[in-house]
């Protein structure tokens, strides 16, 4: 990935369109949920954590999924959180190795470029044994956010 960094701005210089285009464009999509999702066994979409945005192939996008509490109900298995596209093609994943009943914070991110047009990113979860609980509340929501972080 080639990065196109900006230049140093000094007093008296003229700000150009090329310099402005190198700056991040900010949040492209955001979704959050405040309700638990329990009983997760096989790979399923995390309810409410899907975003659609219009991508430009000359930009970098960072997708982040966060949950403050993922809890595996058996030590025989492990939970996994994934970032996927609309066809469930995995872009990134994080695995939760923990004792049964212990809560773990999960935060995963992926940086991509070359995306174009209407683009979907979503959170998915699964466990290899037993069930997985993803906890959320009004003060600690689960979320997915897609950010434009600059020109490619």
HUHU-V917229 format. One record per backbone hydrogen bond with DSSP energy under -0.5 kcal/mol. CO is the residue of the C=O (numbers start at 1). NH is the residue of the N-H. E is the energy in kcal/mol with one decimal. If there is no record, write none. Layout:
BEGIN
CO:NH:E
CO:NH:E
END
This chain:
BEGIN
3:5:-0.7
10:13:-1.9
13:15:-0.5
16:20:-2.0
17:21:-2.4
18:22:-0.8
19:22:-0.6
20:23:-1.2
22:151:-0.7
26:148:-3.3
29:146:-2.9
31:144:-2.4
33:142:-2.0
37:134:-2.9
40:132:-1.8
41:127:-2.7
44:125:-2.4
45:47:-0.6
46:49:-2.3
48:50:-0.7
49:123:-2.3
51:121:-2.3
53:55:-0.7
53:119:-3.2
55:117:-2.1
56:59:-1.8
57:114:-0.7
58:152:-3.1
59:114:-0.6
60:149:-2.2
60:150:-0.7
61:63:-0.5
61:112:-2.7
62:147:-2.7
63:110:-1.9
64:145:-2.2
65:108:-2.3
66:143:-2.1
67:106:-3.0
69:135:-3.0
70:104:-1.6
71:133:-2.5
72:101:-3.2
74:77:-1.1
78:128:-1.8
79:96:-3.3
80:126:-1.8
81:94:-2.5
82:84:-0.5
82:124:-2.2
83:91:-3.5
83:92:-1.4
84:122:-2.2
85:88:-1.8
88:90:-0.6
89:85:-1.5
92:83:-2.6
94:81:-2.5
95:97:-0.7
96:79:-1.4
96:98:-0.7
99:102:-1.8
102:72:-0.6
104:70:-2.2
106:67:-2.7
108:65:-2.6
110:63:-2.6
112:61:-2.9
117:55:-3.1
119:53:-2.5
121:51:-2.7
122:84:-2.4
123:46:-2.8
124:82:-2.9
125:44:-2.3
126:80:-2.5
131:73:-2.2
132:40:-1.9
133:71:-3.1
133:135:-0.6
134:37:-2.7
135:69:-0.7
140:137:-1.1
142:33:-2.2
143:66:-2.5
144:31:-2.2
145:64:-2.4
146:28:-3.3
146:29:-1.5
147:62:-2.9
147:149:-0.6
148:26:-1.4
150:60:-2.9
151:4:-1.1
END
